[in-house]
Amino acid sequence: MKNIIKNKRGDISITILVIGIVAICIMAIFSFYFSDRKVKEDLNSIGIIDEAAVMKEKISFYRNLGFSEEEIVEEFKIKDETFEGFNFKYFDLSLGGISVRYDIEIKKQASE
């Protein structure tokens, strides 16, 4: 018992080692906690891609049911754009920081 109390040099280095290990463990726990929250937010916003595919299927279904093109454009907010001789019909979806532009139809314009 007397030898244990007198060995103070070993106690200091062991104490510093233990405090360092505890600090590293605490930092690792906080790091995992905050990164887990960020990943969950990012994965939730990836569902927008599935939503775009479902919307494309809905548009196809409405066409098969016999809805007019004007009704479909109004229902799904389809936009029309011309770029470098091509006509694009598309819709936009966004959730969080992710935006999806889904091209429904691409047609080459007739030469004039």
N, C-alpha and C positions, 0 to 999 in steps of 0.2 A: 504494500500500500504506500509505503514511503517513497519508493522509486517512481511510482506513477505520478505523484504530485510534483516531483522535482523535474520531470521531463517536459519543460515548457516549450522548447524549440519545436518539438514534434507536434504539440497541441496547436501552435499558431498556424503551421502549414496545413495541417488537417482541417482546421477551422476555415481557413481561406478556401481550400479545395471544396469543402462541403457547401459553403456559401456560393461559390462559383457554379457548382452543379445545380443547386436550387435555382439560382438566377437563370441559367440556361433552360431549365425545365419550364419555368414560368414564362419565359419569352417564347418557347416553342408552343406552349398551350395557347397563348394569346395569338400567335401567328396562325395556328390551325383554326382557331375560332373565327378570326376575321376573314381568312381566305375562304373558309367554308361558306360564310354568308355571301361573299361576292360570287362564288361559283353557283350557288343556288339562284341568285338573281339572274345571272347570265343564262342558266339552263331554263328558267321560266320564260325568258324572252325568245328562246329558240322555237317555242311552240308556234310562233308567227309563221314559220315556214310550213308547218302542217296546216295551219289555217288557210294559207294561200292555196294549197293543193285542194283542200275541201271546197274553197270558193270556186276554183276552176271546175270541179266536178258539178257543183250546183249550176254553174252557167251552162255546162253541157246538158244537164238534166232539163233545165228550163227550155233550151232549144229543142230538145226531143219532145217536150210536151206541147210545143207549138206556140210558145210565147214569141211576140214580135221582137225584132232587134232593138227597137226603141224602148220597149218595156224592160228588156234585160240591161240595157245601158243605164237606164234610170235606177233600176233596183240595185245594181252592183257598183254604181258610180264609175263606169268604164270610161276611160279617157282616150282621146285620139291624138296622135302626134305624127308628123311627117318629118323624116330625116333622111337626107341623101338619097332621095328617090324611093324610099320605102315608107309605107303607112303602117304604123303600129297601133294596135288597140291593147290597152293594158289597164290594170288597176293597182293601186298602192295600198299597202297595209303597213302599219308601224306599231311597235310595242316596245316600250323602254327605249333603248338606244339603237334598236335594229329596225331598219325599214326594208320592205320587200317590194320590188316592182315586178309584177308577174305579167309577161307578155302573153296575151291570149291569141292574137292573130297578127301575122306579119305578111303584108302584101306588097309586091313591087308595083309602083305606080305606072300607069300606061304612059308611054313616051308621047310627047306632044309635038 
